[in-house]
Amino acid sequence: MQINIIYFTSTGNTLWLATQAKKIIEQEGHEVRLYEVIKDGENFLKDECDMYGVFAPVWGFLPPDPLWNFLKDKMPEGKNA
């Protein structure tokens, strides 16, 4: 299974968590690609996958603005949504 994970980090903590999740998922035989939302958001949308993952710190009750705006404005609806 191909899993694409998009993340936002300002301190590096969320990147660390996403990297750890990638390692664990790959140990189960899946392929995982990580994308930083600001730098790699467009590639995240173009690259096909079987499943998406999202990693973000919580600021108040929403993800940080760059990730929130990406998710609500650019992310397509899922096929089984």
mmCIF file of the N, C-alpha and C atoms, coordinates in Angstrom:
data_MODEL
# 
_entry.id   MODEL 
# 
loop_
_atom_site.group_PDB 
_atom_site.id 
_atom_site.type_symbol 
_atom_site.label_atom_id 
_atom_site.label_alt_id 
_atom_site.label_comp_id 
_atom_site.label_asym_id 
_atom_site.label_entity_id 
_atom_site.label_seq_id 
_atom_site.pdbx_PDB_ins_code 
_atom_site.Cartn_x 
_atom_site.Cartn_y 
_atom_site.Cartn_z 
_atom_site.occupancy 
_atom_site.B_iso_or_equiv 
_atom_site.pdbx_formal_charge 
_atom_site.auth_seq_id 
_atom_site.auth_comp_id 
_atom_site.auth_asym_id 
_atom_site.auth_atom_id 
_atom_site.pdbx_PDB_model_num 
ATOM 1   N N  . MET A 1 1  ? 0.851   -1.169 0.000  1.00 0.00 ? 1  MET A N  1 
ATOM 2   C CA . MET A 1 1  ? 0.000   0.000  0.000  1.00 0.00 ? 1  MET A CA 1 
ATOM 3   C C  . MET A 1 1  ? 0.898   1.234  0.000  1.00 0.00 ? 1  MET A C  1 
ATOM 4   N N  . GLN A 1 2  ? 0.543   2.227  -0.798 1.00 0.00 ? 2  GLN A N  1 
ATOM 5   C CA . GLN A 1 2  ? 1.252   3.501  -0.829 1.00 0.00 ? 2  GLN A CA 1 
ATOM 6   C C  . GLN A 1 2  ? 0.522   4.489  0.078  1.00 0.00 ? 2  GLN A C  1 
ATOM 7   N N  . ILE A 1 3  ? 1.239   5.043  1.040  1.00 0.00 ? 3  ILE A N  1 
ATOM 8   C CA . ILE A 1 3  ? 0.664   6.002  1.983  1.00 0.00 ? 3  ILE A CA 1 
ATOM 9   C C  . ILE A 1 3  ? 1.450   7.301  1.879  1.00 0.00 ? 3  ILE A C  1 
ATOM 10  N N  . ASN A 1 4  ? 0.752   8.383  1.616  1.00 0.00 ? 4  ASN A N  1 
ATOM 11  C CA . ASN A 1 4  ? 1.364   9.708  1.555  1.00 0.00 ? 4  ASN A CA 1 
ATOM 12  C C  . ASN A 1 4  ? 0.964   10.492 2.796  1.00 0.00 ? 4  ASN A C  1 
ATOM 13  N N  . ILE A 1 5  ? 1.962   11.025 3.489  1.00 0.00 ? 5  ILE A N  1 
ATOM 14  C CA . ILE A 1 5  ? 1.718   11.777 4.723  1.00 0.00 ? 5  ILE A CA 1 
ATOM 15  C C  . ILE A 1 5  ? 2.131   13.222 4.503  1.00 0.00 ? 5  ILE A C  1 
ATOM 16  N N  . ILE A 1 6  ? 1.202   14.131 4.774  1.00 0.00 ? 6  ILE A N  1 
ATOM 17  C CA . ILE A 1 6  ? 1.501   15.558 4.722  1.00 0.00 ? 6  ILE A CA 1 
ATOM 18  C C  . ILE A 1 6  ? 1.593   16.055 6.154  1.00 0.00 ? 6  ILE A C  1 
ATOM 19  N N  . TYR A 1 7  ? 2.508   16.995 6.392  1.00 0.00 ? 7  TYR A N  1 
ATOM 20  C CA . TYR A 1 7  ? 2.699   17.476 7.755  1.00 0.00 ? 7  TYR A CA 1 
ATOM 21  C C  . TYR A 1 7  ? 3.068   18.955 7.756  1.00 0.00 ? 7  TYR A C  1 
ATOM 22  N N  . PHE A 1 8  ? 2.876   19.573 8.911  1.00 0.00 ? 8  PHE A N  1 
ATOM 23  C CA . PHE A 1 8  ? 3.363   20.922 9.182  1.00 0.00 ? 8  PHE A CA 1 
ATOM 24  C C  . PHE A 1 8  ? 4.098   20.862 10.508 1.00 0.00 ? 8  PHE A C  1 
ATOM 25  N N  . THR A 1 9  ? 5.243   21.510 10.545 1.00 0.00 ? 9  THR A N  1 
ATOM 26  C CA . THR A 1 9  ? 5.999   21.583 11.793 1.00 0.00 ? 9  THR A CA 1 
ATOM 27  C C  . THR A 1 9  ? 6.661   22.946 11.880 1.00 0.00 ? 9  THR A C  1 
ATOM 28  N N  . SER A 1 10 ? 6.680   23.510 13.057 1.00 0.00 ? 10 SER A N  1 
ATOM 29  C CA . SER A 1 10 ? 7.410   24.772 13.241 1.00 0.00 ? 10 SER A CA 1 
ATOM 30  C C  . SER A 1 10 ? 8.620   24.569 14.146 1.00 0.00 ? 10 SER A C  1 
ATOM 31  N N  . THR A 1 11 ? 8.590   23.516 14.960 1.00 0.00 ? 11 THR A N  1 
ATOM 32  C CA . THR A 1 11 ? 9.704   23.256 15.874 1.00 0.00 ? 11 THR A CA 1 
ATOM 33  C C  . THR A 1 11 ? 10.462  21.981 15.538 1.00 0.00 ? 11 THR A C  1 
ATOM 34  N N  . GLY A 1 12 ? 9.903   21.160 14.661 1.00 0.00 ? 12 GLY A N  1 
ATOM 35  C CA . GLY A 1 12 ? 10.512  19.884 14.327 1.00 0.00 ? 12 GLY A CA 1 
ATOM 36  C C  . GLY A 1 12 ? 9.872   18.701 15.025 1.00 0.00 ? 12 GLY A C  1 
ATOM 37  N N  . ASN A 1 13 ? 9.066   18.954 16.045 1.00 0.00 ? 13 ASN A N  1 
ATOM 38  C CA . ASN A 1 13 ? 8.441   17.851 16.788 1.00 0.00 ? 13 ASN A CA 1 
ATOM 39  C C  . ASN A 1 13 ? 7.482   17.036 15.926 1.00 0.00 ? 13 ASN A C  1 
ATOM 40  N N  . THR A 1 14 ? 6.671   17.713 15.120 1.00 0.00 ? 14 THR A N  1 
ATOM 41  C CA . THR A 1 14 ? 5.707   16.999 14.286 1.00 0.00 ? 14 THR A CA 1 
ATOM 42  C C  . THR A 1 14 ? 6.415   16.225 13.181 1.00 0.00 ? 14 THR A C  1 
ATOM 43  N N  . LEU A 1 15 ? 7.494   16.769 12.643 1.00 0.00 ? 15 LEU A N  1 
ATOM 44  C CA . LEU A 1 15 ? 8.292   16.029 11.662 1.00 0.00 ? 15 LEU A CA 1 
ATOM 45  C C  . LEU A 1 15 ? 8.858   14.765 12.304 1.00 0.00 ? 15 LEU A C  1 
ATOM 46  N N  . TRP A 1 16 ? 9.320   14.866 13.524 1.00 0.00 ? 16 TRP A N  1 
ATOM 47  C CA . TRP A 1 16 ? 9.850   13.691 14.224 1.00 0.00 ? 16 TRP A CA 1 
ATOM 48  C C  . TRP A 1 16 ? 8.772   12.615 14.340 1.00 0.00 ? 16 TRP A C  1 
ATOM 49  N N  . LEU A 1 17 ? 7.555   13.020 14.736 1.00 0.00 ? 17 LEU A N  1 
ATOM 50  C CA . LEU A 1 17 ? 6.456   12.058 14.862 1.00 0.00 ? 17 LEU A CA 1 
ATOM 51  C C  . LEU A 1 17 ? 6.112   11.421 13.521 1.00 0.00 ? 17 LEU A C  1 
ATOM 52  N N  . ALA A 1 18 ? 6.048   12.232 12.464 1.00 0.00 ? 18 ALA A N  1 
ATOM 53  C CA . ALA A 1 18 ? 5.737   11.705 11.140 1.00 0.00 ? 18 ALA A CA 1 
ATOM 54  C C  . ALA A 1 18 ? 6.813   10.727 10.674 1.00 0.00 ? 18 ALA A C  1 
ATOM 55  N N  . THR A 1 19 ? 8.066   11.030 10.964 1.00 0.00 ? 19 THR A N  1 
ATOM 56  C CA . THR A 1 19 ? 9.174   10.149 10.594 1.00 0.00 ? 19 THR A CA 1 
ATOM 57  C C  . THR A 1 19 ? 9.093   8.828  11.354 1.00 0.00 ? 19 THR A C  1 
ATOM 58  N N  . GLN A 1 20 ? 8.746   8.889  12.622 1.00 0.00 ? 20 GLN A N  1 
ATOM 59  C CA . GLN A 1 20 ? 8.597   7.660  13.411 1.00 0.00 ? 20 GLN A CA 1 
ATOM 60  C C  . GLN A 1 20 ? 7.444   6.815  12.880 1.00 0.00 ? 20 GLN A C  1 
ATOM 61  N N  . ALA A 1 21 ? 6.331   7.456  12.531 1.00 0.00 ? 21 ALA A N  1 
ATOM 62  C CA . ALA A 1 21 ? 5.192   6.727  11.962 1.00 0.00 ? 21 ALA A CA 1 
ATOM 63  C C  . ALA A 1 21 ? 5.591   6.086  10.641 1.00 0.00 ? 21 ALA A C  1 
ATOM 64  N N  . LYS A 1 22 ? 6.344   6.805  9.824  1.00 0.00 ? 22 LYS A N  1 
ATOM 65  C CA . LYS A 1 22 ? 6.832   6.276  8.544  1.00 0.00 ? 22 LYS A CA 1 
ATOM 66  C C  . LYS A 1 22 ? 7.636   4.998  8.774  1.00 0.00 ? 22 LYS A C  1 
ATOM 67  N N  . LYS A 1 23 ? 8.537   5.023  9.720  1.00 0.00 ? 23 LYS A N  1 
ATOM 68  C CA . LYS A 1 23 ? 9.363   3.843  10.007 1.00 0.00 ? 23 LYS A CA 1 
ATOM 69  C C  . LYS A 1 23 ? 8.503   2.647  10.416 1.00 0.00 ? 23 LYS A C  1 
ATOM 70  N N  . ILE A 1 24 ? 7.538   2.876  11.279 1.00 0.00 ? 24 ILE A N  1 
ATOM 71  C CA . ILE A 1 24 ? 6.675   1.797  11.768 1.00 0.00 ? 24 ILE A CA 1 
ATOM 72  C C  . ILE A 1 24 ? 5.825   1.232  10.635 1.00 0.00 ? 24 ILE A C  1 
ATOM 73  N N  . ILE A 1 25 ? 5.263   2.113  9.817  1.00 0.00 ? 25 ILE A N  1 
ATOM 74  C CA . ILE A 1 25 ? 4.415   1.672  8.712  1.00 0.00 ? 25 ILE A CA 1 
ATOM 75  C C  . ILE A 1 25 ? 5.236   0.899  7.679  1.00 0.00 ? 25 ILE A C  1 
ATOM 76  N N  . GLU A 1 26 ? 6.450   1.366  7.410  1.00 0.00 ? 26 GLU A N  1 
ATOM 77  C CA . GLU A 1 26 ? 7.313   0.671  6.457  1.00 0.00 ? 26 GLU A CA 1 
ATOM 78  C C  . GLU A 1 26 ? 7.729   -0.705 6.966  1.00 0.00 ? 26 GLU A C  1 
ATOM 79  N N  . GLN A 1 27 ? 7.856   -0.863 8.267  1.00 0.00 ? 27 GLN A N  1 
ATOM 80  C CA . GLN A 1 27 ? 8.170   -2.176 8.836  1.00 0.00 ? 27 GLN A CA 1 
ATOM 81  C C  . GLN A 1 27 ? 7.053   -3.182 8.560  1.00 0.00 ? 27 GLN A C  1 
ATOM 82  N N  . GLU A 1 28 ? 5.857   -2.671 8.330  1.00 0.00 ? 28 GLU A N  1 
ATOM 83  C CA . GLU A 1 28 ? 4.713   -3.529 8.013  1.00 0.00 ? 28 GLU A CA 1 
ATOM 84  C C  . GLU A 1 28 ? 4.607   -3.806 6.515  1.00 0.00 ? 28 GLU A C  1 
ATOM 85  N N  . GLY A 1 29 ? 5.580   -3.312 5.738  1.00 0.00 ? 29 GLY A N  1 
ATOM 86  C CA . GLY A 1 29 ? 5.632   -3.612 4.314  1.00 0.00 ? 29 GLY A CA 1 
ATOM 87  C C  . GLY A 1 29 ? 5.003   -2.594 3.393  1.00 0.00 ? 29 GLY A C  1 
ATOM 88  N N  . HIS A 1 30 ? 4.624   -1.435 3.919  1.00 0.00 ? 30 HIS A N  1 
ATOM 89  C CA . HIS A 1 30 ? 4.011   -0.399 3.093  1.00 0.00 ? 30 HIS A CA 1 
ATOM 90  C C  . HIS A 1 30 ? 5.053   0.637  2.676  1.00 0.00 ? 30 HIS A C  1 
ATOM 91  N N  . GLU A 1 31 ? 4.747   1.354  1.599  1.00 0.00 ? 31 GLU A N  1 
ATOM 92  C CA . GLU A 1 31 ? 5.617   2.439  1.153  1.00 0.00 ? 31 GLU A CA 1 
ATOM 93  C C  . GLU A 1 31 ? 5.027   3.761  1.645  1.00 0.00 ? 31 GLU A C  1 
ATOM 94  N N  . VAL A 1 32 ? 5.882   4.626  2.208  1.00 0.00 ? 32 VAL A N  1 
ATOM 95  C CA . VAL A 1 32 ? 5.423   5.895  2.778  1.00 0.00 ? 32 VAL A CA 1 
ATOM 96  C C  . VAL A 1 32 ? 6.265   7.039  2.228  1.00 0.00 ? 32 VAL A C  1 
ATOM 97  N N  . ARG A 1 33 ? 5.581   8.109  1.835  1.00 0.00 ? 33 ARG A N  1 
ATOM 98  C CA . ARG A 1 33 ? 6.262   9.337  1.418  1.00 0.00 ? 33 ARG A CA 1 
ATOM 99  C C  . ARG A 1 33 ? 5.788   10.473 2.319  1.00 0.00 ? 33 ARG A C  1 
ATOM 100 N N  . LEU A 1 34 ? 6.735   11.323 2.743  1.00 0.00 ? 34 LEU A N  1 
ATOM 101 C CA . LEU A 1 34 ? 6.427   12.482 3.583  1.00 0.00 ? 34 LEU A CA 1 
ATOM 102 C C  . LEU A 1 34 ? 6.478   13.755 2.747  1.00 0.00 ? 34 LEU A C  1 
ATOM 103 N N  . TYR A 1 35 ? 5.554   14.673 3.032  1.00 0.00 ? 35 TYR A N  1 
ATOM 104 C CA . TYR A 1 35 ? 5.469   15.942 2.323  1.00 0.00 ? 35 TYR A CA 1 
ATOM 105 C C  . TYR A 1 35 ? 5.252   17.070 3.336  1.00 0.00 ? 35 TYR A C  1 
ATOM 106 N N  . GLU A 1 36 ? 6.103   18.067 3.311  1.00 0.00 ? 36 GLU A N  1 
ATOM 107 C CA . GLU A 1 36 ? 5.901   19.262 4.137  1.00 0.00 ? 36 GLU A CA 1 
ATOM 108 C C  . GLU A 1 36 ? 4.925   20.161 3.382  1.00 0.00 ? 36 GLU A C  1 
ATOM 109 N N  . VAL A 1 37 ? 3.870   20.603 4.039  1.00 0.00 ? 37 VAL A N  1 
ATOM 110 C CA . VAL A 1 37 ? 2.752   21.261 3.354  1.00 0.00 ? 37 VAL A CA 1 
ATOM 111 C C  . VAL A 1 37 ? 3.172   22.507 2.569  1.00 0.00 ? 37 VAL A C  1 
ATOM 112 N N  . ILE A 1 38 ? 4.039   23.332 3.104  1.00 0.00 ? 38 ILE A N  1 
ATOM 113 C CA . ILE A 1 38 ? 4.402   24.574 2.425  1.00 0.00 ? 38 ILE A CA 1 
ATOM 114 C C  . ILE A 1 38 ? 5.300   24.289 1.216  1.00 0.00 ? 38 ILE A C  1 
ATOM 115 N N  . LYS A 1 39 ? 6.288   23.431 1.390  1.00 0.00 ? 39 LYS A N  1 
ATOM 116 C CA . LYS A 1 39 ? 7.244   23.150 0.312  1.00 0.00 ? 39 LYS A CA 1 
ATOM 117 C C  . LYS A 1 39 ? 6.741   22.103 -0.679 1.00 0.00 ? 39 LYS A C  1 
ATOM 118 N N  . ASP A 1 40 ? 6.014   21.111 -0.195 1.00 0.00 ? 40 ASP A N  1 
ATOM 119 C CA . ASP A 1 40 ? 5.690   19.946 -1.015 1.00 0.00 ? 40 ASP A CA 1 
ATOM 120 C C  . ASP A 1 40 ? 4.194   19.711 -1.225 1.00 0.00 ? 40 ASP A C  1 
ATOM 121 N N  . GLY A 1 41 ? 3.353   20.660 -0.874 1.00 0.00 ? 41 GLY A N  1 
ATOM 122 C CA . GLY A 1 41 ? 1.906   20.461 -0.968 1.00 0.00 ? 41 GLY A CA 1 
ATOM 123 C C  . GLY A 1 41 ? 1.433   20.090 -2.359 1.00 0.00 ? 41 GLY A C  1 
ATOM 124 N N  . GLU A 1 42 ? 1.977   20.742 -3.377 1.00 0.00 ? 42 GLU A N  1 
ATOM 125 C CA . GLU A 1 42 ? 1.549   20.453 -4.745 1.00 0.00 ? 42 GLU A CA 1 
ATOM 126 C C  . GLU A 1 42 ? 1.949   19.032 -5.157 1.00 0.00 ? 42 GLU A C  1 
ATOM 127 N N  . ASN A 1 43 ? 3.132   18.599 -4.756 1.00 0.00 ? 43 ASN A N  1 
ATOM 128 C CA . ASN A 1 43 ? 3.550   17.218 -5.059 1.00 0.00 ? 43 ASN A CA 1 
ATOM 129 C C  . ASN A 1 43 ? 2.673   16.210 -4.336 1.00 0.00 ? 43 ASN A C  1 
ATOM 130 N N  . PHE A 1 44 ? 2.287   16.536 -3.109 1.00 0.00 ? 44 PHE A N  1 
ATOM 131 C CA . PHE A 1 44 ? 1.398   15.668 -2.341 1.00 0.00 ? 44 PHE A CA 1 
ATOM 132 C C  . PHE A 1 44 ? 0.104   15.428 -3.116 1.00 0.00 ? 44 PHE A C  1 
ATOM 133 N N  . LEU A 1 45 ? -0.444  16.486 -3.722 1.00 0.00 ? 45 LEU A N  1 
ATOM 134 C CA . LEU A 1 45 ? -1.686  16.356 -4.474 1.00 0.00 ? 45 LEU A CA 1 
ATOM 135 C C  . LEU A 1 45 ? -1.510  15.554 -5.758 1.00 0.00 ? 45 LEU A C  1 
ATOM 136 N N  . LYS A 1 46 ? -0.341  15.633 -6.379 1.00 0.00 ? 46 LYS A N  1 
ATOM 137 C CA . LYS A 1 46 ? -0.086  14.961 -7.657 1.00 0.00 ? 46 LYS A CA 1 
ATOM 138 C C  . LYS A 1 46 ? 0.251   13.483 -7.493 1.00 0.00 ? 46 LYS A C  1 
ATOM 139 N N  . ASP A 1 47 ? 0.943   13.127 -6.438 1.00 0.00 ? 47 ASP A N  1 
ATOM 140 C CA . ASP A 1 47 ? 1.427   11.760 -6.271 1.00 0.00 ? 47 ASP A CA 1 
ATOM 141 C C  . ASP A 1 47 ? 0.298   10.837 -5.821 1.00 0.00 ? 47 ASP A C  1 
ATOM 142 N N  . GLU A 1 48 ? 0.065   9.795  -6.600 1.00 0.00 ? 48 GLU A N  1 
ATOM 143 C CA . GLU A 1 48 ? -1.016  8.867  -6.278 1.00 0.00 ? 48 GLU A CA 1 
ATOM 144 C C  . GLU A 1 48 ? -0.680  8.042  -5.043 1.00 0.00 ? 48 GLU A C  1 
ATOM 145 N N  . CYS A 1 49 ? -1.727  7.657  -4.327 1.00 0.00 ? 49 CYS A N  1 
ATOM 146 C CA . CYS A 1 49 ? -1.549  6.819  -3.148 1.00 0.00 ? 49 CYS A CA 1 
ATOM 147 C C  . CYS A 1 49 ? -2.844  6.091  -2.834 1.00 0.00 ? 49 CYS A C  1 
ATOM 148 N N  . ASP A 1 50 ? -2.751  5.156  -1.907 1.00 0.00 ? 50 ASP A N  1 
ATOM 149 C CA . ASP A 1 50 ? -3.925  4.415  -1.451 1.00 0.00 ? 50 ASP A CA 1 
ATOM 150 C C  . ASP A 1 50 ? -4.545  5.040  -0.206 1.00 0.00 ? 50 ASP A C  1 
ATOM 151 N N  . MET A 1 51 ? -3.717  5.782  0.539  1.00 0.00 ? 51 MET A N  1 
ATOM 152 C CA . MET A 1 51 ? -4.181  6.363  1.793  1.00 0.00 ? 51 MET A CA 1 
ATOM 153 C C  . MET A 1 51 ? -3.399  7.635  2.097  1.00 0.00 ? 51 MET A C  1 
ATOM 154 N N  . TYR A 1 52 ? -4.076  8.617  2.679  1.00 0.00 ? 52 TYR A N  1 
ATOM 155 C CA . TYR A 1 52 ? -3.448  9.853  3.133  1.00 0.00 ? 52 TYR A CA 1 
ATOM 156 C C  . TYR A 1 52 ? -3.272  9.811  4.646  1.00 0.00 ? 52 TYR A C  1 
ATOM 157 N N  . GLY A 1 53 ? -2.262  10.511 5.107  1.00 0.00 ? 53 GLY A N  1 
ATOM 158 C CA . GLY A 1 53 ? -2.086  10.754 6.526  1.00 0.00 ? 53 GLY A CA 1 
ATOM 159 C C  . GLY A 1 53 ? -1.787  12.225 6.724  1.00 0.00 ? 53 GLY A C  1 
ATOM 160 N N  . VAL A 1 54 ? -2.183  12.778 7.855  1.00 0.00 ? 54 VAL A N  1 
ATOM 161 C CA . VAL A 1 54 ? -1.963  14.191 8.162  1.00 0.00 ? 54 VAL A CA 1 
ATOM 162 C C  . VAL A 1 54 ? -1.381  14.279 9.568  1.00 0.00 ? 54 VAL A C  1 
ATOM 163 N N  . PHE A 1 55 ? -0.252  14.990 9.691  1.00 0.00 ? 55 PHE A N  1 
ATOM 164 C CA . PHE A 1 55 ? 0.376   15.221 10.991 1.00 0.00 ? 55 PHE A CA 1 
ATOM 165 C C  . PHE A 1 55 ? 0.493   16.720 11.198 1.00 0.00 ? 55 PHE A C  1 
ATOM 166 N N  . ALA A 1 56 ? 0.012   17.182 12.345 1.00 0.00 ? 56 ALA A N  1 
ATOM 167 C CA . ALA A 1 56 ? 0.078   18.611 12.636 1.00 0.00 ? 56 ALA A CA 1 
ATOM 168 C C  . ALA A 1 56 ? -0.005  18.844 14.131 1.00 0.00 ? 56 ALA A C  1 
ATOM 169 N N  . PRO A 1 57 ? 0.669   19.887 14.606 1.00 0.00 ? 57 PRO A N  1 
ATOM 170 C CA . PRO A 1 57 ? 0.451   20.295 15.994 1.00 0.00 ? 57 PRO A CA 1 
ATOM 171 C C  . PRO A 1 57 ? -0.930  20.948 16.076 1.00 0.00 ? 57 PRO A C  1 
ATOM 172 N N  . VAL A 1 58 ? -1.473  21.021 17.265 1.00 0.00 ? 58 VAL A N  1 
ATOM 173 C CA . VAL A 1 58 ? -2.776  21.656 17.446 1.00 0.00 ? 58 VAL A CA 1 
ATOM 174 C C  . VAL A 1 58 ? -2.570  23.041 18.025 1.00 0.00 ? 58 VAL A C  1 
ATOM 175 N N  . TRP A 1 59 ? -3.078  24.022 17.323 1.00 0.00 ? 59 TRP A N  1 
ATOM 176 C CA . TRP A 1 59 ? -3.027  25.420 17.783 1.00 0.00 ? 59 TRP A CA 1 
ATOM 177 C C  . TRP A 1 59 ? -4.455  25.811 18.098 1.00 0.00 ? 59 TRP A C  1 
ATOM 178 N N  . GLY A 1 60 ? -4.793  25.885 19.376 1.00 0.00 ? 60 GLY A N  1 
ATOM 179 C CA . GLY A 1 60 ? -6.180  26.120 19.747 1.00 0.00 ? 60 GLY A CA 1 
ATOM 180 C C  . GLY A 1 60 ? -6.953  24.851 19.463 1.00 0.00 ? 60 GLY A C  1 
ATOM 181 N N  . PHE A 1 61 ? -7.889  24.909 18.534 1.00 0.00 ? 61 PHE A N  1 
ATOM 182 C CA . PHE A 1 61 ? -8.660  23.715 18.197 1.00 0.00 ? 61 PHE A CA 1 
ATOM 183 C C  . PHE A 1 61 ? -8.525  23.335 16.722 1.00 0.00 ? 61 PHE A C  1 
ATOM 184 N N  . LEU A 1 62 ? -7.678  24.025 15.966 1.00 0.00 ? 62 LEU A N  1 
ATOM 185 C CA . LEU A 1 62 ? -7.459  23.730 14.558 1.00 0.00 ? 62 LEU A CA 1 
ATOM 186 C C  . LEU A 1 62 ? -5.976  23.488 14.291 1.00 0.00 ? 62 LEU A C  1 
ATOM 187 N N  . PRO A 1 63 ? -5.678  22.852 13.158 1.00 0.00 ? 63 PRO A N  1 
ATOM 188 C CA . PRO A 1 63 ? -4.263  22.771 12.768 1.00 0.00 ? 63 PRO A CA 1 
ATOM 189 C C  . PRO A 1 63 ? -3.741  24.168 12.427 1.00 0.00 ? 63 PRO A C  1 
ATOM 190 N N  . PRO A 1 64 ? -2.438  24.344 12.322 1.00 0.00 ? 64 PRO A N  1 
ATOM 191 C CA . PRO A 1 64 ? -1.863  25.627 11.936 1.00 0.00 ? 64 PRO A CA 1 
ATOM 192 C C  . PRO A 1 64 ? -2.413  26.096 10.579 1.00 0.00 ? 64 PRO A C  1 
ATOM 193 N N  . ASP A 1 65 ? -2.461  27.398 10.396 1.00 0.00 ? 65 ASP A N  1 
ATOM 194 C CA . ASP A 1 65 ? -3.058  27.977 9.194  1.00 0.00 ? 65 ASP A CA 1 
ATOM 195 C C  . ASP A 1 65 ? -2.556  27.392 7.886  1.00 0.00 ? 65 ASP A C  1 
ATOM 196 N N  . PRO A 1 66 ? -1.247  27.203 7.675  1.00 0.00 ? 66 PRO A N  1 
ATOM 197 C CA . PRO A 1 66 ? -0.819  26.670 6.377  1.00 0.00 ? 66 PRO A CA 1 
ATOM 198 C C  . PRO A 1 66 ? -1.437  25.304 6.067  1.00 0.00 ? 66 PRO A C  1 
ATOM 199 N N  . LEU A 1 67 ? -1.510  24.438 7.051  1.00 0.00 ? 67 LEU A N  1 
ATOM 200 C CA . LEU A 1 67 ? -2.087  23.117 6.830  1.00 0.00 ? 67 LEU A CA 1 
ATOM 201 C C  . LEU A 1 67 ? -3.605  23.196 6.738  1.00 0.00 ? 67 LEU A C  1 
ATOM 202 N N  . TRP A 1 68 ? -4.233  23.959 7.600  1.00 0.00 ? 68 TRP A N  1 
ATOM 203 C CA . TRP A 1 68 ? -5.696  24.102 7.574  1.00 0.00 ? 68 TRP A CA 1 
ATOM 204 C C  . TRP A 1 68 ? -6.155  24.647 6.226  1.00 0.00 ? 68 TRP A C  1 
ATOM 205 N N  . ASN A 1 69 ? -5.503  25.689 5.735  1.00 0.00 ? 69 ASN A N  1 
ATOM 206 C CA . ASN A 1 69 ? -5.879  26.270 4.441  1.00 0.00 ? 69 ASN A CA 1 
ATOM 207 C C  . ASN A 1 69 ? -5.679  25.265 3.311  1.00 0.00 ? 69 ASN A C  1 
ATOM 208 N N  . PHE A 1 70 ? -4.602  24.518 3.357  1.00 0.00 ? 70 PHE A N  1 
ATOM 209 C CA . PHE A 1 70 ? -4.353  23.495 2.344  1.00 0.00 ? 70 PHE A CA 1 
ATOM 210 C C  . PHE A 1 70 ? -5.460  22.444 2.370  1.00 0.00 ? 70 PHE A C  1 
ATOM 211 N N  . LEU A 1 71 ? -5.803  21.961 3.538  1.00 0.00 ? 71 LEU A N  1 
ATOM 212 C CA . LEU A 1 71 ? -6.811  20.907 3.653  1.00 0.00 ? 71 LEU A CA 1 
ATOM 213 C C  . LEU A 1 71 ? -8.182  21.373 3.183  1.00 0.00 ? 71 LEU A C  1 
ATOM 214 N N  . LYS A 1 72 ? -8.578  22.572 3.555  1.00 0.00 ? 72 LYS A N  1 
ATOM 215 C CA . LYS A 1 72 ? -9.934  23.006 3.191  1.00 0.00 ? 72 LYS A CA 1 
ATOM 216 C C  . LYS A 1 72 ? -10.024 23.555 1.777  1.00 0.00 ? 72 LYS A C  1 
ATOM 217 N N  . ASP A 1 73 ? -8.927  24.096 1.231  1.00 0.00 ? 73 ASP A N  1 
ATOM 218 C CA . ASP A 1 73 ? -8.986  24.723 -0.090 1.00 0.00 ? 73 ASP A CA 1 
ATOM 219 C C  . ASP A 1 73 ? -8.491  23.841 -1.233 1.00 0.00 ? 73 ASP A C  1 
ATOM 220 N N  . LYS A 1 74 ? -7.573  22.936 -0.963 1.00 0.00 ? 74 LYS A N  1 
ATOM 221 C CA . LYS A 1 74 ? -6.942  22.188 -2.053 1.00 0.00 ? 74 LYS A CA 1 
ATOM 222 C C  . LYS A 1 74 ? -7.147  20.683 -2.013 1.00 0.00 ? 74 LYS A C  1 
ATOM 223 N N  . MET A 1 75 ? -7.410  20.147 -0.855 1.00 0.00 ? 75 MET A N  1 
ATOM 224 C CA . MET A 1 75 ? -7.510  18.690 -0.718 1.00 0.00 ? 75 MET A CA 1 
ATOM 225 C C  . MET A 1 75 ? -8.787  18.177 -1.370 1.00 0.00 ? 75 MET A C  1 
ATOM 226 N N  . PRO A 1 76 ? -8.683  17.217 -2.281 1.00 0.00 ? 76 PRO A N  1 
ATOM 227 C CA . PRO A 1 76 ? -9.900  16.678 -2.918 1.00 0.00 ? 76 PRO A CA 1 
ATOM 228 C C  . PRO A 1 76 ? -10.663 15.773 -1.951 1.00 0.00 ? 76 PRO A C  1 
ATOM 229 N N  . GLU A 1 77 ? -11.945 15.620 -2.239 1.00 0.00 ? 77 GLU A N  1 
ATOM 230 C CA . GLU A 1 77 ? -12.747 14.693 -1.445 1.00 0.00 ? 77 GLU A CA 1 
ATOM 231 C C  . GLU A 1 77 ? -12.292 13.272 -1.723 1.00 0.00 ? 77 GLU A C  1 
ATOM 232 N N  . GLY A 1 78 ? -12.379 12.425 -0.729 1.00 0.00 ? 78 GLY A N  1 
ATOM 233 C CA . GLY A 1 78 ? -12.022 11.033 -0.909 1.00 0.00 ? 78 GLY A CA 1 
ATOM 234 C C  . GLY A 1 78 ? -13.020 10.296 -1.784 1.00 0.00 ? 78 GLY A C  1 
ATOM 235 N N  . LYS A 1 79 ? -12.600 9.233  -2.390 1.00 0.00 ? 79 LYS A N  1 
ATOM 236 C CA . LYS A 1 79 ? -13.475 8.452  -3.261 1.00 0.00 ? 79 LYS A CA 1 
ATOM 237 C C  . LYS A 1 79 ? -14.577 7.758  -2.482 1.00 0.00 ? 79 LYS A C  1 
ATOM 238 N N  . ASN A 1 80 ? -14.302 7.429  -1.225 1.00 0.00 ? 80 ASN A N  1 
ATOM 239 C CA . ASN A 1 80 ? -15.290 6.730  -0.403 1.00 0.00 ? 80 ASN A CA 1 
ATOM 240 C C  . ASN A 1 80 ? -15.854 7.625  0.680  1.00 0.00 ? 80 ASN A C  1 
ATOM 241 N N  . ALA A 1 81 ? -15.777 8.939  0.478  1.00 0.00 ? 81 ALA A N  1 
ATOM 242 C CA . ALA A 1 81 ? -16.247 9.886  1.502  1.00 0.00 ? 81 ALA A CA 1 
ATOM 243 C C  . ALA A 1 81 ? -17.754 9.988  1.501  1.00 0.00 ? 81 ALA A C  1 
# 
